[in-house]
Amino acid sequence: MSVPFTTGVHRLAPETFAYVQGSRATGYSNAGLVCSGEEALLVDTLYTLDQTRQMLSAITKAVPATDICWVVNTHQDGDHWWGNQLVGDALIVSSTAAARRMREAGPETMEPFLAADTDPRLRAYLEAFDFSGITPTYPTITFTGEMELTVGSRTVRLIEVGPAHTEGDVIVHVPDAGVVYAGDILMFGGHGVIHSGPVGNCIRACDTILDLGAETVVPGHGPVGGKSEVIRVRDYLERVQAHATTAHQQGKSALEAAREFGFDEFSGFANAERVVLNIGAVYRELNGDGTPGMGPLLHQMVELKDTLEAGETA
């Protein structure tokens, strides 16, 4: 199935939809909707209240008389749950690990990146977003491992695959539709970001999605795809892991390793500067001591972006 990469509600299968934001830029995530009769399950809310209101309005127009009874937050990044207050009457579900981390991941964490003395290259990623008015609204039900929810007459499977992209990643499988909502385990057409790792778990999460046999996969960011796109992400992660491991053995910094990454192999991927974050995740795993931190890596990311734009990579 070919789903346009345009902002709006897109039908994937009977009573099964994706809400896509037609951009791969930071903060423009996807969501999902699974319906049965008048009941519905929403996969993720969005970064800001305005974004979430626009999504809910689009859902109301596309699928009238739908009552969102369930919300599943796939992980703790704000662009997948900061709109929860607008569906606060629903039962909100996440993994136990994600719910724990949400307590430390409210909109106040954006303040340092928007401060006047912040590197303007970093500030540019977020300054278009209005985080005002957000009241953190946390999951009311948590689980570890797997959980099944009933939406009308349909079964929806929640499968914990973290720690991977983050500590508590969950994918949402709709067996009768052959659809998986993958959260940020997957970004199609661009370099994703590994906040937690280990990278091997991210690769295994791709295999888990493939083993489910779903024909349609909704990534956390980017266009809707299928098995071939999942394999492409897995290939990318394996390439990052191998390249970073070799560079680490050679004593190179994460930024040096990123400059030498084989970008031509993934020339169609947007946001190439993010590869330094993923190499950094491999380095943290190899170092075994949590370094380098994400803060220094973010500054290296904007340095790499300047290098790439100048065409100065190895």
N, C-alpha and C positions, 0 to 999 in steps of 0.2 A: 504494500500500500504506500502510495506517495502522498505525504502530508506536507502542505505548503509551510515554509518557514516564515510564517507571518503571524503577527500578534492576534490572538483570538482563540476561540474554542474550536477544536477540530475533532471530528468523529473518527474513532479508530476501529470500532466494532459496535454491534448493537448495545446501546446504553453504556458505552465506554468512550471516554473523551480525554484529550490532552488540552490543557491551556498552555499555549506556547507564547513566549515573548520573543519576537523576531530579532534578537540581537545576541551575540556571543560576548558582549562586554560585561564587565564585572557588575553583579547586582541584578541581572535580567535572567531569572530562573524560570523553569517550567513547573507546571502543576498537573494534577490529574483529577478526573471525576469518574466514579463508578456508580451507576444508578440501578435501581430495581424498583419498579413501581414508583412510589413517591419518596422512597428513601435513597440517600446518596452518601457516598464516602468521598471526601476530598483529600487528595494527596498533596500536602504542603500548602502553606500560605506564602505570601511574598514579602519582599524586603521592607516596603513602606505601606502605610495605611492607604495611600492613594492608589498604589499598584494593586493592592488586594481588593479595594472597592471596585476598581475597574474590572478585575477578574470576576468578582461575584456578580456584578451587573451583566457582564457578558454571559455568564452561566445562566442567569435568570432568563435572559432573552433566548438563549439557545435551547435550554431545557426547562421550560416553565413548570411550575408546581413541584419543584424538587426541594426536598427538605434534607439539608446536610446534617445527618445524624452523627457521622464519624469524621474526624480529621486525623490523618496520620502524618506526623512530621518525620521525614526521613533522616534528619540529623540536626545538629545544633547550630549550623550556620544561620545567621539572621535572615538571609534571603529565602529561607525555607520555613520560618515560623514567626517572624515578627508581626505578621498580620493576624495572628491567632485570635486576638480580642474581638475581631469582627465576626467570628464564628464561635464565640465563647459558649453558646448554648449547646454545642455539640460535645460529644465525648472525644477528647483529644488523646491520641495514643503515640507513644514513641518507645524506643528502647530505653532501658533503665540508665544505660551509660549516657545516652543523648540528653535525657531529662536532667541528669546530674550536671552535665556541662552547660546546659541552658542557663542554669542559675548564675553562671559566670560569664555569660555571653549576651548580655542585654545591649540595647542601643548605646549605652554610655561607653561601650568599648570603641565606638567610632570617634569619640571626641579627640583623641590624640592625632588621628589621621586628618582631621578637619581643622586643627589649630592653625593659627596664623603663621607660626614658625615651622610648620611641617614642610618638608620638601614639596614644592608645588607639583612635581611630577607624580608624587604619591597622592596628594590631595585631589588631583584631577580624576582619579578613579572613582571618587565618592561624592564630590561636591555637587553633583546633579541631584542627589537624593535628599529628600526631606524626611528626617527621622523623628520629627516632633510628634507628640501625641501618643507615642507607642507605650502601652502598658504591657509589660511582659506577661503573657498568659501561658502557663506551663501545662504540659500533659497531665491528664487526670488518671490515665492508665499507663503503666509501663510493663515491659516484659524483657526477658532475655531468651535468646535462641529463636524460637518460632511461635507464632500466634495466628489463629484463624478468627476472622470477623465475619459476621453474617450481615449482608446488606440486602434487605428484602428476601428474595429467594436465592441470592448468590453468595458464594464463598470467596473471600479475599484472603490470601495468605501473606503474612508479614514474616520476612526472613532477615534476621540480624546477620550482617556480614562484616561489621566492624570488630576491632579497630582497623580502618583502612584509609579512606579519605579523611574521616574523623574517627573519634573513639566509638561512636555508637551508630554507625550507618545501618539503615534498614532499606531493603528493597521490597516492593509491593507487587505480588503476582496475582493476576486475575486469570485463573486457569480456563474458565469457559470462553474467554475472549482471546486467549493466546497473547496477552499483553503483560509486560513488566514495566513498572515505573522504578527507575534505577537510582533516583536521587543523584548526588554528585559522585557516585562510583563511576559514572560515565559523563563525559562531555563529548559530543560528536562534532567533528570539524574544528577542533581547537585543542590547545594544551590545557588539560585540567590541572587541578592543584591537589597535592597530597599534603594535608595538614598534619596527619597523625602517622599513618603507616602502621606496620611495615609494608613496603611496596609489594612484597610477596602476597599479602592479604588482598591488596587491590587486584592483583592478577588472578588470585583464586576467586574473588568476587565476580570477575568477568566469566570465569569458567562456570560458576554457579548459575549465572544468568543464562549462559548458553545451554547448560544441562536442563534447564526448565523447558527448553524447546519453544519458547515464545517467538512468534513471527514479528511482533511489533514491540519495540523498546523505546520508552520515553526517557531520555537522559535528563539529568538535572539542568543542563544548559545545552543549547544547540538544537538542531532539527531532530524530529522523530526519525528513527532508523530501525534497523533490524540486526540480524545475526552478523552480517558482514561488517557493520559499523562497530559492533562489540569486539569482533576479532581485531579490527584495526586499532582500537584502544588498547587491547591486550598486547598487541605487537609493539605499540609505542611504550607501554610500561616496561615490557621486557627489554626494550632497547635502552631506555633510561637507566634501568637497573644495571645492565651490563656495562654501559658507558661510565656511569658514576662509580661503579666498583673498581674498574680499571684506573680511572683518574685518581680515586682515593689512594689506591696502592702506589701510584706514582707521586703522591704528595701534593697534588694540585688542589687549589681552592675550588669551592663550588662554582664560583664565577669563572675561573679559568676553564673548568670542565664544561660549563655551559657554553662558553664561546667556541669550544671545539666540538660541540654536539653536531650530529649529522642532520642538520635542518632540511637538507634537500630531500631526505627520505620521507619527510612529513611536511612538504612544502605547502600543502593545502590547509594546514592547521593554523588557525588564528591564535593570537596572543602568545607568540613564541617566547617572549621574555619570561613566561611562567616556568619554563623548563628549569631555571635555576632553583626554584622552590622545590621542585621534585627531585633534583639532584641533591639538594640540601636534606631532603627527607631520607634519602639513601645514606648520606653521610652521617646523619644522626643515628641511624640504625647501626652502621659500622663502627661509629665511635663508642656507642653504648653509654654516652653520658649526656645526651640531650642537646649537644651543640653541633652546628651553629644554630642559634635561635631564629625564630621567624622574623624578628625585627631587623637584624642585619641583612637577612636574605631579601627582605622587601626593598631595602636600599640597593642591594645588588641587582634586583630585578629591574629597577628603573635605569640603572647603569647599563644593563644588558640591552634594554629596549633602545637606548641611545646608540649603542654599538650596532645593533641590528639595523636600525634605520639608516645608519651611516654606511652600512655594507662592509663592516670591518671584522666580521667573524673569521675564524681560521678556515 
